[in-house]
């Protein structure tokens, strides 16, 4: 990945966005439902997947494949 991955949004509704470090172009990667309370995320060592932490009692792990340019 040649960019910076970050959380964007308010405390109740967050999504992942990516900024390309070479061009400065920003791209929103997720469009999560408002009831998906995103707490944190991590990127795999090969930069191909992202795991999201959902904050709630009956939470689940969600794994995203990142698109390759």
C-alpha positions in Angstrom: 0.0 0.0 0.0 1.4 3.4 -0.9 -0.9 5.3 1.2 -2.2 6.1 4.7 -5.2 4.3 6.0 -7.3 6.1 8.6 -10.7 6.3 10.3 -13.0 9.1 9.1 -16.2 10.2 10.8 -17.7 11.0 14.1 -17.8 8.9 17.2 -21.0 7.0 16.2 -20.3 6.5 12.4 -16.8 5.8 11.2 -15.5 4.5 7.9 -12.0 3.6 6.6 -10.4 6.0 4.1 -7.1 5.8 2.2 -4.9 8.7 1.1 -2.4 8.0 -1.7 0.9 9.4 -0.5 2.1 10.1 -4.0 -0.9 11.9 -5.4 -2.8 13.1 -2.2 -6.0 11.5 -3.6 -8.4 10.3 -0.9 -10.7 7.3 -1.3 -13.3 6.1 1.1 -13.0 2.3 1.4 -16.0 1.4 3.5 -19.6 2.5 3.9 -20.5 0.8 7.1 -24.0 0.8 8.6 -24.6 3.3 11.4 -25.0 0.4 13.9 -21.5 -0.9 13.1 -19.5 0.7 15.9 -16.0 0.6 14.6 -13.4 0.7 17.3 -10.1 0.0 15.6 -8.5 -1.7 12.7 -5.2 -3.3 11.6 -3.5 -3.9 8.3 -2.0 -7.3 7.4 1.8 -7.4 7.0 1.4 -7.7 3.2 -1.0 -4.7 3.0 -3.6 -6.8 1.3 -6.2 -7.2 4.1 -7.7 -5.1 6.9 -9.3 -6.4 10.0 -11.9 -4.3 11.7 -12.8 -4.3 15.4 -16.5 -4.0 16.0 -17.4 -2.7 19.5 -20.4 -4.4 20.9 -21.2 -7.4 23.1 -21.9 -9.9 20.2 -19.3 -8.6 17.9 -17.7 -10.3 15.0 -14.4 -10.0 13.1 -14.6 -8.5 9.6 -11.8 -9.0 7.1 -11.5 -6.8 4.0 -9.4 -7.5 1.0 -7.8 -4.2 -0.2 -8.0 -3.5 -3.9 -4.7 -3.4 -5.7 -3.9 -0.5 -8.0 
